[in-house]
Each structure stands twice: as C-alpha cells, then as structure tokens.
Amino acid sequence: MFRVCHVLASVGEKGGLEKNVIELANEQARQGHRVAAVADPTMREHFSGAVRFHAHPMGGGRVNPLNLWKLRKRIREALDDGPEDGGGPAPIVHAHANKAGAMVRSLRRLLPGIRRVATVQNIKRSAKPFRDYDAVITASAQVRDSLRGIPATVIWNSIEPPPEGTREAALATKPPFLDDGEPVFCTVGRLVPAKGMDLLLEAMARVPGFRLWMVGEGLQRGQLESIISTRYGLGERVWLAGHRDDAVGLMGCADLFIVASRNEGGPYTLAEALHMKVPAISTRVGFAAEFLPESALMETHSIDELERGLRMALKDLAGLRERLQPSFDLVAREVTLEAMTRKVLEVYAGIAGAAD
C-alpha cells in the first residue's frame, strides 16, 4: 500500500488536467491506497470521500516563502493523516503541472524522507520546475522530449470508453448533413487559435466533397463565422454546433475525425474518437504520433498539410479505417483509467523502497 499526496494548483476549473488528477486519486483510493490531495478549496467537491482532502488556497505566488511554508505544512499533514502503517514504502508527494511542480520542487529539502513525483501534461519551454524529482511522468513522448534530457516515463491520460448508446443518443438529435450524400467530417474543441479551426476552414475551402461539424464554443467564433459565410461561402457545408454535451456521440456519427491544432497537450478528443472507432487524421501534436500511422499525420500551422490530409482521407475512407484498426485496439487496451493507474503505481514502486 502506498501513502501518496497529490498536489494540484488549479483554481475553480475542471478541465482535462484536473479530470486526470481527480480520477487517478479517486481510483488509487478505491484500490486501497492511502491517498490525500492538497488543492484549492474550489476543488474539494470533485474528490471522492475516500481521498483525504486538505485545502490550501492556490492563488498565491509560487515563490512566496509564506505560501510555500504553508504548503509544506499541508503536505506533511496530508501524509501523516490516517493510521500508522508500520514502515513500508516511503510516502510520496505527486505534483501535477507547472505551478505545483515548481512549488514542490522548492520544498524538496524541507520534505525529508518523502519521494517526489511530477506529472507534465504539455510541452515546456523550461524544464526547471521538473528537475530534482525522483520520477517524472509525461502525457506523451512529445512532452517527454521537450524536457531537455530529464528522464521521464510516458503514461497516457485515461479516457474511459463511452457507454453503450452514446452514438445513438447523438443521432437521435438529428444533426445536419447525414442524409445529403456526402461524408461528414467532425472536429471538436474550443474555438481558440491553438485549435487551428481557422486553418481547417481555409483548407476545407480548397477540398470539395464533404460536410463538416465544428463542435465547440470560444472567443474565435466571430472570426470563424466570417470565414464560413463571407470569405468562402461555406454555410451549406459547415455546421457550427456550439458546445454540445453529446460531442463524443457526434464523433461516433461522423465518417472522419479531424485534429487541426497548432499546439495541443493530448488531445483527449483524438483518444475519444478512436475509442468510438472513428477514423482520424491529426496534426503532429500531443500523443497523435503515438496513436496514428504516419499517413494520418499532418504538420502543424499549415493549410497545405491540412488540405493534403483531407484529400487523402476523402479518397479512401474505408482504407483509412482499416489502417487505423491497430490504433483502435491500442486505445481500447492502454488509454483507460485502469491502465493509467497501474502504470503510475509502477512508477511509485520504482522509487519508493523502504521508508527512510
């Protein structure tokens, strides 16, 4: 049994990063490990009752001495909370993302006898927050390679398979274009520059013969509406669906899923599409190159590359689906909460040893 304290510095949001940490902590506790979380009070409601929650306001500066001293106290309290375990593996503090990673690193000499693990989700310009850890985990090989030689273990974030009926529920809402005789392609994400939706529309204007569902909401919506209606007259080919709770189901109804991102950590949506056994093409972001064959990958920031990918997929959708069967199998086997938790515990076992 491990004693572990997760440190999460997010405030008031539950995006992909936060979801990953919460699910990991809850599953570790469910398996019988002694799990605590030190996080902002706004995150308390998301952790299960089996996780001992210790509130620490995370709005303070990452180098503020008083803030760091209080964080050290919370971590010690979290690891000491609960019955004595009579020795066994050393306790572990597991920091998630930049701010938590930097703060826990600053405390490394003030936490004797405690092993330190950091998880990194996105490509980093500076690897400094993740130096001097006993182990580092990254969400993709691309992120690992950005750490400038720091040894790291790649563990993909968990994406649970969608429940039965997910596709059928989305289909029942009667999304457009399905009876128009042309294949329907789908992309899902926030309407922000990082997601490359504008580039995708520019490429689409060059490639006739398909319709597009663009699912998501964001600050770039006005610009995208202008590209669709004013610049290229794509109104009859594009559905700007806005935010949809059934986005995964819509993926399952489409003939192709597209990731056009300029930069991306996951992308979670790609894993979700592959869980739905939908063929996909993607720019070289996040773990896309680990999941997709070379022919399904496109360079980032390039309308020409997106055009090439669209034409390739449109030419032989059935063949692309066949080539992606190993991708479907890989995601079903390895991109699950069970697989992620098992691999993280293996990292813990590699560094814990006997308590000091």
Buried (B, 14 or more C-beta within 10 A) or exposed (E): EBBBBBBBBBBEEBEBBBBBBBBBBBBBBEBEBBBBBBBBEBBEEBBBEBBBBBBBEBEBEBEEEEBBEBBBBBBBBBBEBEEEEEEBBBBBBBBBBBBBBBBBBBBBEBBEEBBBBBBBBBBBEEBBBBBBBBBBBBBBBBBBEBBEEBEBBBBBBBBEBBEEEBBEBBBEEEBEBBEEEBBBBBBBBBBBBBBBBBBBBBBBBEBEEBBBBBBBBBEBBEBBBEBBEEEBEBEEBBBBBEEBEBBBBBBBBBBBBBBBBBBBBBBBBBBBBBBBBBBBBBBBBBBBBBBBEEEBBBEBEBBEBBBBBBEBBBEEBEEBBEBBEEBBEBBEEBBBBEBBBEBBBEBBEEBBEEBE
